[in-house]
Amino acid sequence: MERTYRDDEVREIFGLAARGGGNEPTPVSGADGLTLANLQAIGKEVGLEPAAVAHAAATVEARTVKLPQRTSLGMPIGVGRIVPLPRALTDSEWERLVGELRTTFGARGRVSSQGGLREWVNGNLHACIEPSATGYRLRLGTINGNARSLNALGTVGVAAGAVAFGALVMGSGLQEAVFVPWMISAAGVAALLSNMLRLPRWARRRDLQMASIATTIGTIMDGDPAPGDS
């Protein structure tokens, strides 16, 4: 399936391509879903070379590495991304990034720093600037805190229901005694169904938010450092 680009990625690609000459196209409303060929056709109308658009798209792609999702019973419970950085962030760049994190995730979070590490944490959600083998990187990640508990409850509930059903089939005369296991089973099935419906949506939302942060940090670092930054 051909890669498509979100609205924020489209803006960044055209911005990068325009630096080599040509005019930056007017942002396309609702541009989500544009392919590279679409971007090259739009860029060509304002004088952007297709090769420049392709190079800009590759640059945006290289800025983020999507980590494998952590799963439980086949359902996504953990999302993460790593964004390679050419250097450490200045103080003002870090402050701007923290502001973007708070806005994007709708959470104040807690900021800390130790040596070359800078970290923003809100519960199981974290963003960390840390040294890497090639320079620095932004590591984003989160775990859905109650997903495993609900899956465990669901598994136990389904097992209890199977035992209750077996007792009825065997005609053990425990029809009244299996009422509680049947209730546990119903609760377990409800827990599993709840996770099956909500976890994919949760994972997609978090992934899109992290992709937005990955794009934003590139924009922040492409700007000129403010006087007095360290």
N, C-alpha and C positions, 0 to 999 in steps of 0.2 A: 504493500500500500504506500502511495507517494506521501512524503512528508508535507504537512501543511503548517502554516505559521499563524500564531495568534496576533491580535491587533498590536500589542506592545512590541512583539518581535518584528512585525512589519515596519513599525516606526523606526526601530533601531537599525534594521537592515538598510532602509533608505537613507537614514542619517549617516551611516558609515560609508555607503556607496557614494553619496554626494560629496564627501570630502575629497575624492579624487577628481572632481570636476562634474559639471552638470548641476541641474537644479533638483532639490529634494521634492518629490511629489507631495501634493496635498494629502494628508492622512485620509485613508479610505474608511468611511463609516462602516462599522460591522465587518472589518477586514478578516476576521477569523476564518480560517479554512483556505487561504490563498496558498497555492503551490509555488515552487520556485519559478516555474514557467510563467505563472500569472504575474509574479513580482517583476520578472525581467521584461514582460510586455508592458507593464505600467511604467517601469523606469525608463524604457526606451522612448516613451512619449515625451519625456522631459530631458532627454539627452544623456541618460545614464547607460553606460555600456553594460550589456548582459554579463560580461565577465566580472565587472565590478560588483554587480548585484550578487552574483554567485559567490564571490570572495567574501562579501559582507555577510552573507547567509552562513558560510562556513565558519566565519569568526564567531558569530552568535552561537552556532552549534557547539563550538569548542569550549565555550565558557561554562558549560554545565555538564556534569556526568550524573545521569539518573541512576540511583542505586537500586538494586533488586528489592522489591517489596517484601517485607516480612509478612508471613501469612499464618493463620490458624484455621484448620479445617478448610483450607483453600480460600479463605476470606482474607483480604488485605487488612493488616493491623498496624503496619509500620511503613512510613514513607520517608525517603531521604534523597538529598542531592549533594554533590560536591562541585564547587565552582573554583577552578584554578585561578589564582591571582598572580599578577606579575611582580607584586611587591606588597609590603605591609600597608595597611590603611593608615592615613594620618588621623590625628585626633578629630578634626572636623568631619572627615569622611566617615569615621566610625559613628560619630554622633548623628550624621544624616542617615546612615544605614539603620541605626537603632530606631530613629523616627519612622523610617519606612516599615520596619518590622512591626512596630506597634500599630501602625495604620493598617497594614495588610492583614495581620492576624487578629486585630481588634483586642489586643492585650497589652498591658503595660510591661509585664515581665521584669526580670531582675538582671542588672548589668554587673559584670565582674571582670577583672583583668588580673593576670599574674604572669610576669615575665613577658614573653612574646605572645601570650594568649589573650584574646578578648572574647567574652561570651555573653550572650543574651539568652535567658532561660525563662520559660513560662510553663510550669508543670512539666509535662513530658516533651514539650516543644523546645528546641534549642537551635541557636545559630552561633557558630564558633569560628573565629578567625584564628588560624594556627599555622605554624611553619609546615612545609612539606618538602619532599625531595627536590622539587623544582622551583621552590620559592615559598609561596603562601597559598592558602586555600580557604574558602568559606565552606564550612560543613553545616548543612541543614538537615534536621531530622525530627521525627516525632513518632510516638507510639500511642495507639488508642488504649487508654488506661483500663477500661472495663470490658474490652472485647473478649479477652481470654476467659474472664470470669463467666461471662454470659454463655460462651461456647461450652465451658465445663458444665454449667448448669443445664444447658440444653442436652449435652451428651448423657448426663446422669438421668435426666428426665425421660429421654427416649428409652434408655435401658430399663428404667423402672416400668415404663409402659409395656415393654416387651415381656417382662416378667409377669406383669398383671395379665396380659393377654394369654400368655402360656398357661397360667393358672386357670383361667376361664375355659380354655380349650380342653384342658385335661379334666375338667369337671371336678375340681377339687373341693367344691363347695365353699370357696372363699370369695364369692361374689361381693359380699359386703366388705370384706377385709381389703379388697383391692381398690376401694374407692380412693384412698389416699395416694397410692402409686399412680392411679390414673390422673389425679389432679397434678401430681408432680410431672407426669409426662406431658400434660397439656402446657404447663408452665415452661418446660424444657423446649417443646416445639415452638412456643411463642418466642422464647429467647433466641433460638436459632434463626427463625424467620426474621426477627428484628435485625439481627446482625447481617443477614443476607441482603436485606434491603438497604440498610443505612451505611454499612462499611464501604461498599464501592463508591457511593456518593461522597462519603467523608474523604476517602483516599484521593479521588479526583480533585476535590476542592483543595485539599492540602497540596497536592502536586502542582496545581495551577498557581497557588499562592507562592510556592517555592520557586517556580519558573519565573514568576514576576519579580521576585527578589533577585534572582540570578541575573535578569536583564537590568534591573535597577542598579546593582552594584557596578556593572560595567559602565553605565552612564555616569555614576558618581565618580569613579576612578578616572574616567576620560576627561573630567573637568580639571581646571587648573587648581592646584592646592592653594588654599588661602594663606596670606602672609602670617608667619608665626606658627604654622602647622609643624608638628614634630612627627 
